[in-house]
Amino acid sequence: MSEEEPQEQEEDEDLQYFVRIGQTDLDGTKSVERSLSELNGVGRRTARIIAEEAEVDRTATFGRLDEDVIDEVVEVVENYADEVPDWLANRQHDFYTGETTHEIGNELQLTRQQDINRMKMIDSYKGVRHKRGQKVRGQRTKSTGRTEGTIGVNVEEIREEQAEEAAAEEDDE
């Protein structure tokens, strides 16, 4: 039993627990595909394509890879839109530049927020729905998405009131 412990410690020395891509720390103890899919803008399919483009085994532990291989994965992630067809990128025909890009991490959140603000400013239908806090994509709103307080009967309050009244009556007697 004591012989196994030093071997595990030696293996852990090679392991990077955090791998940084962009402004995001990825878990180095997971497989390449799973840790890449934690990145905003990268799903399972995209992670699998990135692993194939970087010629990395997608089931390998991400933190055990060499620095050169990790740098290659980072490069493929940054140039993902150039490697795949336009329909696979998440930002096709940008409003201002007309280019097709694939946004990842904080850039994805910023561009989404800018798009929503632009829709609000020009008072498009979707912008008005965003302003009002209503559903935007044509979902049913008659019976779902109600954000006001509950309208139904609160049984607990009624029971508490009845218990208080019963206690008051007992005290009077």
RAGIQUI-V912576 format. One record per residue. N is the residue number from 0. NEAR is the number of other C-alpha atoms within 12 Angstrom. Layout:
<<N:NEAR> <N:NEAR>>
This chain:
<<0:7> <1:8> <2:9> <3:10> <4:11> <5:12> <6:13> <7:14> <8:13> <9:12> <10:16> <11:17> <12:13> <13:19> <14:23> <15:23> <16:21> <17:22> <18:33> <19:25> <20:30> <21:21> <22:15> <23:21> <24:21> <25:30> <26:26> <27:29> <28:26> <29:25> <30:28> <31:38> <32:33> <33:28> <34:36> <35:44> <36:29> <37:26> <38:32> <39:28> <40:31> <41:31> <42:22> <43:21> <44:19> <45:33> <46:32> <47:28> <48:30> <49:36> <50:34> <51:23> <52:24> <53:27> <54:18> <55:29> <56:24> <57:28> <58:22> <59:23> <60:30> <61:37> <62:30> <63:28> <64:28> <65:19> <66:17> <67:13> <68:23> <69:32> <70:20> <71:23> <72:36> <73:31> <74:21> <75:29> <76:38> <77:24> <78:21> <79:34> <80:28> <81:20> <82:23> <83:22> <84:16> <85:18> <86:15> <87:22> <88:29> <89:27> <90:28> <91:19> <92:15> <93:19> <94:16> <95:13> <96:10> <97:10> <98:17> <99:24> <100:30> <101:32> <102:29> <103:33> <104:27> <105:17> <106:22> <107:21> <108:17> <109:15> <110:23> <111:21> <112:16> <113:18> <114:22> <115:23> <116:20> <117:21> <118:21> <119:20> <120:16> <121:14> <122:16> <123:17> <124:20> <125:23> <126:24> <127:20> <128:21> <129:22> <130:20> <131:14> <132:16> <133:21> <134:21> <135:20> <136:12> <137:11> <138:12> <139:12> <140:15> <141:10> <142:8> <143:11> <144:14> <145:14> <146:13> <147:9> <148:9> <149:8> <150:8> <151:9> <152:10> <153:12> <154:10> <155:11> <156:12> <157:12> <158:13> <159:13> <160:14> <161:14> <162:14> <163:14> <164:14> <165:14> <166:13> <167:12> <168:11> <169:10> <170:9> <171:8> <172:7>>
